Structures are given as structure tokens and as C-alpha cells.
């Protein structure tokens, strides 16, 4: 294709959704950001970082090639529903070098394209048009080009509705995005606002790692108990105040030698394992911390968590997987966004 695919508009992270008039609110889906373009028979999909995604999602390329409109540039999110939930890990598994593996997964777990903005249709460019105009064009484009696998993301100008989305979204959404109705599409700029769905959980400190250059604690390894009473490693937190580390190190070292994690443990066979993850100290499961997290994938915190406080009032056995709210099913999302 002759033209370079533009960098997508990005978001600034905020603690709360903005108030006042002139905002449009949209769900931030838990998937891969993607700008898709078609010129005649040529279709391409580009990631947020500018890398091609088409070879990893051939079923989406095929779907985009079936729409009536022969020329367009659209902005959206690749998502994969698996077992009636949205599965971010299934998306990550697609980034595989073997074409045969990709083809197999595309048949077993086909991806969908969640559409939320339009930049070009036919010979007309809409990037310099205000969002209010682009949303109208987007809805018209979707209505005229609806095919299986292409979805239209909901939108509202009612902040109360958006707050309820955020409160009820669970792990299915990555948050809610707010965009100015009078604003053009600002390529490559952080020109919208995103509020993430952050949740908390009480976790057992099943182990720790020393810092790289000091024999002081660098991070705490977190665990949750399953229904059988087995403690599984679910993530880590490293936001430890420097002045507290010497005393905390002594406290943790006194517990070294315990069983640590009796189920999944750091350094086990998983995609998170690396050389450094083998270097950890198992502890007696006596300490509990409350942490804040954003997303869960494969019963693990996807990112590092924020340490909120120690919980001496909580018994370690109370720290179970039940705390992690299940992701909304697509059927529940449809009900949530009805109308």
C-alpha cells in the first residue's frame, strides 16, 4: 500500500472519568489495539507499535476483505472470546513464528474486531473531523458493512452510564475511555482519557526476591489458595519503601525455609519464567498483604501489583482465588450495553 499507516491516538491514565458536557465515553476492551486498512484487495492490520499483525490473525484479514466497502481505515481492538469470556492470553499465543500454529489457533479461537473509530472511507478522510462526526460515519460504515466478526463498540455521553460500566466491567474490560466530542483524531498523541478498572486482593507472601545489588528484599511474591488449600504463585509487588527494606528483610529472612508455594511456583513451566525468576526464597505462609491490581490472565496478575498495606488481621487461609472477580461473559456484556 502506498500510504503509511498512521500511529493511533493514545490515552492518558486518570483516576476518575471527567465531568461536564462534551465527552463521549467508550469501553476499553481487553485486547490488542489495531488499525486496519483496505485498498481494493489489499488489507493490512498494524499494532499500536507499528508492527504488522495480519499474519497472526488471518481470519480477521479474511473477514475485513469481505466487507462491501473497498477502501477504508478503521481503528479498533482485536479480542478473542474463549469459553464465554474474553481471553487476553489467547491473543498472546497468536504471536507465534510458526504459520501452521497460527492457522490452527485461528480456527480454534477466532478473533473478532471491535470497531470504535473511523479515519477513512472511500476517497474521504475523517481524521480531521470532530469525534461527533466520526461516530456518525462509523455507525453508518458498520451498518453498511456488517459481517460476522466485525463488532461496533458501544458509546455514551452519559457519565453515570460510563461509571456503571466501570463498576460492573470486571476483568472483561481494561477500563473506560473518555474522548472530546469536538476533537479531531490526533495521531500518535495522548489525546483521550482512560480510567482503568483497578481491584484489590489480600494475598499471602509465599516468598521474596532479593534486590539486584543489595541483600535486601526487592519484591514480594504473592500467593492465593485454591479450593483444595494449595497455595499458588499469582504475581508480585515491588513498591517497597527504601527506609522499610532493612527491617522487612530481617522479618522475611526469619520465615525462610517454609514450604513457599505448594502449587504453581516461580520458576515453574510457564511463559512468565526466566532465569531471574528461579532466584527466590520460599517462606512460611504467615504474612498477608493487600495489593491493587488491574487484570488477571490465566489466574495470575498480568502486571506488577501496588502494595497498599499489610494485613495482620487477615488469616493466610482467607486469601483465596474467590477474591478475584470473574470476567464478564459476552452475554453479560451484551446485557450491560443493551441499548
CORCOR-V616001 format. One line per field, one symbol per residue. phi: phi as a letter, one per 40 degrees, with the letter a starting at -180 (. if undefined). burial: # if it has 16 or more other C-alpha atoms within 10 Angstrom, else .. Layout:
phi: ???
burial: ???
//
This chain:
phi: .ccccccccbbccbcbccbgcgbbbbcbccabcabbbbbgccbbbbcdcgccbdccbcccdcccccccccbabbbabcbbcbfgacbccccccccbccccccccccccbccbbccbabbabgcbbbccccddcccccdccccccbcbdhbbbccaabcccccccdccbcfccbcibbbbcccbccbdgbcbbbbbccbbbacbcccaabcccbbcbcbabcbbbccccgccbcbiabbcbcdcccdccccccccbchccgccbcbdgccacccadccccabcbccbbbbbbbbbbbbfgbccbcbbccacbccbcdcccbcccccccccdcccccccdg
burial: ....#.##.##.....##....#################...######....#########.###.#.##############..####.##..#.......##.##..#############....##...##.##.###.##.......####.#.#.#..##.##.##############.###.....########.###########.....##########.....########..........#..##.##...##.#.###............######.##########...###.####......#.##.###..#..####..#......
//
